[in-house]
């Protein structure tokens, strides 16, 4: 299952949403972003797909981006893009 991870004011992304062109195509703009890391998880390939998922794993770290200043409408558009197998969960990330 894919996961879009929502922090207090940022959305951690680790796959296709890291590409500015993808965000621009979905949102009409490329949101401000910073490199970020999510500890305690690892990125894994999803069989028969082209996108990754993350799962909990002690000692592992996933590198991604923290998208900032997203509106509720933009979060909805990203949820729709990710589909039903994806959910947003609150976590703590490190912005680099």
C-alpha positions in Angstrom: 0.0 0.0 0.0 1.3 3.5 -0.8 1.4 6.1 1.8 1.2 9.9 1.5 2.6 11.2 4.8 1.2 14.4 6.2 3.1 16.3 8.9 1.9 19.4 10.6 2.5 21.6 7.6 4.2 19.5 5.1 3.5 16.4 2.9 6.3 13.9 2.7 6.6 12.3 -0.7 9.0 9.6 -1.8 8.1 8.5 -5.3 6.5 9.9 -8.4 5.4 13.1 -6.6 9.0 14.1 -6.1 9.0 15.0 -9.8 8.2 18.8 -10.3 6.5 18.0 -13.6 4.2 15.5 -12.0 3.1 18.0 -9.3 2.8 20.8 -11.9 0.6 18.5 -14.0 -1.6 17.7 -11.0 -1.7 21.0 -9.2 -0.9 23.6 -11.9 2.3 24.5 -10.0 5.3 22.9 -8.4 5.0 23.5 -4.6 7.9 24.7 -2.6 9.8 21.6 -1.3 12.8 20.6 0.8 14.8 17.4 1.0 13.5 15.3 3.9 14.0 11.9 5.5 11.5 9.5 7.3 13.2 7.2 9.8 11.9 3.8 10.7 10.6 3.0 7.2 12.0 1.6 3.9 11.0 2.1 0.3 10.0 -1.1 -1.5 9.0 -1.8 -5.1 5.4 -2.8 -5.6 5.0 -5.9 -7.7 3.5 -5.3 -11.1 3.6 -1.5 -10.8 6.0 1.3 -11.5 5.7 3.1 -8.2 7.2 2.4 -4.8 5.6 2.0 -1.3 7.0 2.4 2.1 6.7 0.1 5.1 7.9 0.3 8.7 11.3 -1.1 9.3 13.5 -0.4 12.3 16.8 1.2 11.4 15.8 2.1 7.9 15.4 5.6 6.4 13.4 6.8 3.3 14.7 9.9 1.5 12.1 12.1 -0.1 10.8 15.6 -0.3 8.6 17.7 2.1 6.1 19.6 0.0 4.9 22.8 1.6 2.0 25.2 1.5 -0.5 22.9 0.0 -4.2 23.8 0.1 -7.0 21.3 1.0 -7.9 21.2 -2.7 -4.3 20.3 -3.7 -4.2 17.6 -1.0 -7.4 16.2 -2.4 -5.9 16.2 -5.9 -2.9 14.4 -4.7 -5.1 11.8 -2.9 -7.0 11.2 -6.1 -3.8 10.7 -8.0 -2.5 8.2 -5.5 -5.7 6.2 -5.4 -7.5 4.0 -2.9 -4.5 2.0 -2.0 -2.8 5.1 -0.5 -3.5 6.8 2.8 -2.2 9.8 4.6 -0.8 9.2 8.1 0.9 11.6 10.5 4.7 11.1 11.1 7.8 13.0 12.1 10.2 13.8 9.3 13.6 15.4 9.3 14.0 18.2 6.8 17.6 18.4 5.5 
